[in-house]
Amino acid sequence: MKEMIKNASILLVITLVAGCLLGLVNYATKDTIELRQTEQKNKAYQDVFSDASTFEATEFTISDKLLNDMAEAGYGGASIDEVIVAKDASGNALGNVYTVTSHEGYGGDIRFTVGIREDGTVNGISLLEINETAGLGMNAEKVLVPQFAAKKVDNFAYTKTGAVSENEVDAISGATITTRAITNGVNMSLYYFQHGNGGEN
């Protein structure tokens, strides 16, 4: 009995010490992690709006009706996390940067930014988080990302047979799920821009 109490006490002390050490490490690295995340997001904003001088967060709302409309349009598997206004050196709005999370990825959520100019042109997209299959979905950076740049369309469609129109993108070979997830996320941003760019609709 005494041996059991002794062993339990030792385990308790080890657990407490380990917990305290983890807490200290988390506290010590929290600011560094947040700084890196901020730097990553700022780079993603600049990637999709290279001509912008400043980026300002703005409040936005998506009505239940608009959410339903998005779902009916096939974009219910994504969400808009934030809307950032891109401005030039004179303070004029150039367009918006949408941070999107697609919940349809093969390996989990895919987060990326979408830059849309005031006239509806998609400047481009920039990946923030992606954990797809190596050699397949992870090819999104080099295969998919460039295809959305400088396109003014109502929405995008992906194809496995070779893009022939402005609104088509070539699917990643062997990674249709990843292709669909990113394309639907971009389309959700476009839909919000077109139908709810001020909130209620």
Summary of the structure (lengths in Angstrom):
residues: 201
radius of gyration: 21.8
end to end distance: 69.9
largest distance: 78.6
contacts: 611
relative contact order: 0.14
helix: 43%
strand: 24%
